[in-house]
Amino acid sequence: MKYHSFYFYQFQHPMKKVLVEKYGKEYAKNILKKSKIIYRKLVEEADDIGNDNPMAYNEMFALVFVAPYLASEKEIAPEPSRK
């Protein structure tokens, strides 16, 4: 699929906020830096389902949240712990 940075940048700040709160500023910075590279790779390697396909948005949106998980080597919990 063709890479568009829009989706990653749209959710970068909310993700960073959660990562900073839970793991610290330096860790969050490193994970997001790695995530950007991984996100691009995931999108470019994904099957092209067409720009006019409504599921293309869903796929690119979901990969934004998969990228930090993979960048952390699956150490980030899928769900934040509740207080």
Order of alpha helices (4+ residues) and beta strands (2+ residues): alpha-alpha-alpha
